[in-house]
Amino acid sequence: MMHVNYTDLHKTVAALTAGEDDEVALMATVACEVHHSDDRFDWTGFYRVSGPQMLKIGPYQGGHGCLTIPFARGVCGAAARTREPQLVPDVDAFPGHIACASSTRSEMVLPVFGKDGALIGVFDIDSNQPDIFTQDDVEGLQAMLKSVFAQGG
């Protein structure tokens, strides 16, 4: 079982994204690097804020995701609505969980903020294993997302 080394991941992502300010290019790079950094991560990707109270699929790695998710629904919606990370050890116990993939057992969703502090999307990681994510994962990924998206170029 490989667990991500967040120090190494931050360095790799920082090197790959240095000077880039296009959000979709950044999301694609982050999704790819994070997805391949840890075998617990079965679906890794972004849902972008596409309109009032609405998320739309962004760059991701893994099987098909839902195309749109309203802020009112699911774990991604909860992260967007509350602007707080969502750590869900058992998706079946989460009220209103949207099963984009029937194999998903646990989920972690982090809000993503742009340079101006506005919510630009959420970063969603699903695992086919129950209760697999930790607060260390949340903190490691939050720090990386902040350095990539909030700093700018």
Sequence and secondary structure as in RCSB ss.txt:
>XXXX:A:sequence
MMHVNYTDLHKTVAALTAGEDDEVALMATVACEVHHSDDRFDWTGFYRVSGPQMLKIGPYQGGHGCLTIPFARGV
CGAAARTREPQLVPDVDAFPGHIACASSTRSEMVLPVFGKDGALIGVFDIDSNQPDIFTQDDVEGLQAMLKSVFA
QGG
>XXXX:A:secstr
     HHHHHHHHHHHHTT   HHHHHHHHHHHHHTT TT SEEEEEEEEETTEEEEEEEESS   SEEETTSHH
HHHHHHH S EEES GGGSTT   SSTT  EEEEEEEE TTS EEEEEEEEESSTT   HHHHHHHHHHHIIIII
S  
